[in-house]
Amino acid sequence: MHKIATIFLITVSISIIEGIGITRGRLIHGKYFGPVNETSTLPKGINDERIEIGWISQPLDHFNKHDNRTWNQKFATNNTFFRAGGPACIVIGGESPMDPRWIVFGQMVNYCQQLNGVIYMLEHRFYGESTPTPDATVESLKYLTVGQALEDLAKFIKYVKSNEIHEVILFGGSYAGTLAAYFRQKFPNFSHISLASSGPIQWKYDFKEYMEVVGTVLKQYGSCYDIVKSGMEEMENIISSAKNESKPVNDFLSPLTLCEDLYAKNTRDVSNFYASISSVFSYYVQYNVDHSAQLSVREICEYATNARSNRSQSNFQILANLINLMNKNMDEECIEVSNDDFCNFISQTSWEDDAVKYGARVWNWQVCNELGAFQTTNSNKQPFVGVTTQLYVNQCQCAFGKKRISLQRHTTRPTIRYPRPSTSKN
């Protein structure tokens, strides 16, 4: 226990972020962004055969003693570094399918290796192959809450400790970091340490700070921030000046490539279009030199700065070319415009549908129903425009129904619905 405490004290300053975390596993807007486990590759020196997949039976509803329905939750185990007496290091699954790389390399794995621990990862209910219900309709999704996820983790820890493991260390990043912090509050005796990396613990309705951080990163690279901000303002002026036009503004926005026609008078499509653009930038800032993004933020900003030095293009033209470049790097041919198309996408309910299979509908449900944190441009400390809370509320109502999601419900910070902290012993 002394060894664990020592390592915790060394790492707490860089692993625990108080207040509102910024790194989110998936944006509410747009397609699936993030790692997909089908493409995972293990680093050299790691024996693929040591990564074992298991399943644990969980109640569908932990809070209804009269409901006997169960389902199987997926988890992975890495015994490579384990020695008798070592702890269990549990990586909490967040808002995406489980990726085995989380338990084969990285900071948490390094800690656990020093402690001779066994490493687990527990997939979050309703993501990946951990599917508790036949579909992802609203009736099914009512079993997807923070409280249910914490209870899943509690039962899993009991299972882990039944294998003669006495000490447990929890780790979560982004939303999973939220779970790590909340679990420690609710079950103080179940784990010895919780590490929450960029875990939002003060969820709020208008999460304007998210884009502020994107802006802060862009400011680190010369004139990058100013180019994006000026380009966005020029774009906004072009669209605003065409509000009375009966034809789309696509030609006026050339060389930017749009997936559909954009009419300036269609305010929802315009807002959705702006959200698509801000999402592209936030993706690169959030994942930076991630395995799925060959362009780094530095390279993106160097492109913009070099283009500006030529003085042959407006800031909007530079911005448009930059967006096209980033999209091409992600195998996207154009910028999404249609708000209806996005609503239809996240309204899919079959586990075979991409929106459900990769977690887009599921995460949107958590954001709309419980968490909030709409990533708006309601701040002068970031370069983007036109993304309001109303856009997200409309999309939530479209996907899940007006009776389930209402603007009035989110006029104050949403309440995280999980039971009061327990003092029960493990």
Secondary structure as GFF3:
##gff-version 3
##sequence-region A 1 426
A	DSSP	alpha_helix	2	15	.	.	.	ID=ss1
A	DSSP	three_ten_helix	37	39	.	.	.	ID=ss2
A	DSSP	three_ten_helix	48	50	.	.	.	ID=ss3
A	DSSP	beta_strand	51	59	.	.	.	ID=ss4
A	DSSP	beta_strand	70	78	.	.	.	ID=ss5
A	DSSP	beta_strand	88	92	.	.	.	ID=ss6
A	DSSP	three_ten_helix	100	103	.	.	.	ID=ss7
A	DSSP	alpha_helix	107	114	.	.	.	ID=ss8
A	DSSP	beta_strand	118	122	.	.	.	ID=ss9
A	DSSP	alpha_helix	138	141	.	.	.	ID=ss10
A	DSSP	alpha_helix	146	161	.	.	.	ID=ss11
A	DSSP	beta_strand	168	173	.	.	.	ID=ss12
A	DSSP	alpha_helix	175	186	.	.	.	ID=ss13
A	DSSP	beta_strand	193	197	.	.	.	ID=ss14
A	DSSP	alpha_helix	209	218	.	.	.	ID=ss15
A	DSSP	alpha_helix	224	240	.	.	.	ID=ss16
A	DSSP	three_ten_helix	251	253	.	.	.	ID=ss17
A	DSSP	alpha_helix	267	287	.	.	.	ID=ss18
A	DSSP	alpha_helix	297	309	.	.	.	ID=ss19
A	DSSP	alpha_helix	315	329	.	.	.	ID=ss20
A	DSSP	alpha_helix	339	346	.	.	.	ID=ss21
A	DSSP	alpha_helix	354	357	.	.	.	ID=ss22
A	DSSP	alpha_helix	360	366	.	.	.	ID=ss23
A	DSSP	pi_helix	367	371	.	.	.	ID=ss24
A	DSSP	alpha_helix	389	400	.	.	.	ID=ss25
A	DSSP	three_ten_helix	408	410	.	.	.	ID=ss26
###
